[in-house]
């Protein structure tokens, strides 16, 4: 669970850095494309982590 919380904090920071990098006006399309790819990859990791945590919670609930 601690690893998941650490991942969450890191993911939030990465998202904020990415948003900040594409916020200024007149950003090159390549920068926006790369930001989208980074966010897409991060989304995959977030979904995988959510599934793992949900499974762990289910196992713990079944034990009680």
C-alpha positions as CSV (number, residue, x, y, z in Angstrom):
1,X,0.0,0.0,0.0
2,X,2.9,2.4,0.8
3,X,4.2,1.9,-2.7
4,X,0.8,2.7,-4.2
5,X,0.7,5.9,-2.1
6,X,4.1,6.9,-3.2
7,X,3.2,6.2,-6.8
8,X,0.1,8.3,-6.4
9,X,2.1,11.3,-5.2
10,X,4.7,10.9,-8.0
11,X,1.9,10.6,-10.6
12,X,0.3,13.8,-9.4
13,X,3.6,15.6,-9.6
14,X,4.2,14.3,-13.1
15,X,0.8,15.3,-14.3
16,X,1.2,18.8,-12.8
17,X,4.6,19.2,-14.5
18,X,3.2,18.0,-17.8
19,X,0.2,20.4,-17.6
20,X,2.6,23.3,-16.7
21,X,4.8,22.4,-19.7
22,X,1.9,22.8,-22.1
23,X,0.1,25.7,-20.5
24,X,2.1,28.7,-22.0
25,X,0.7,30.0,-25.2
26,X,2.3,29.2,-28.5
27,X,3.5,25.7,-27.6
28,X,4.9,23.6,-30.4
29,X,2.7,20.7,-31.6
30,X,5.5,18.3,-30.8
31,X,5.6,19.3,-27.2
32,X,1.8,18.8,-26.9
33,X,2.1,15.4,-28.7
34,X,4.8,14.3,-26.3
35,X,2.8,15.5,-23.3
36,X,-0.2,13.5,-24.5
37,X,1.9,10.4,-24.9
38,X,3.4,10.8,-21.4
39,X,-0.1,11.2,-20.0
40,X,-1.4,8.2,-21.8
41,X,1.5,6.1,-20.5
42,X,0.9,7.4,-17.0
43,X,-2.9,6.6,-17.3
44,X,-2.0,3.0,-18.1
45,X,0.2,2.8,-14.9
46,X,-2.5,4.4,-12.8
47,X,-5.2,1.9,-14.0
48,X,-2.9,-1.0,-13.4
49,X,-2.1,0.3,-9.9
50,X,-5.9,0.8,-9.2
51,X,-6.6,-2.8,-10.2
52,X,-3.8,-4.1,-7.9
53,X,-5.0,-2.1,-5.0
54,X,-8.6,-3.1,-5.5
55,X,-7.5,-6.8,-5.5
56,X,-5.5,-6.3,-2.3
57,X,-8.5,-4.6,-0.6
58,X,-10.8,-7.4,-1.7
59,X,-8.4,-10.0,-0.3
60,X,-8.2,-8.1,3.0
61,X,-12.0,-7.8,3.2
62,X,-12.4,-11.5,2.6
63,X,-10.0,-12.3,5.5
64,X,-12.2,-10.5,8.0
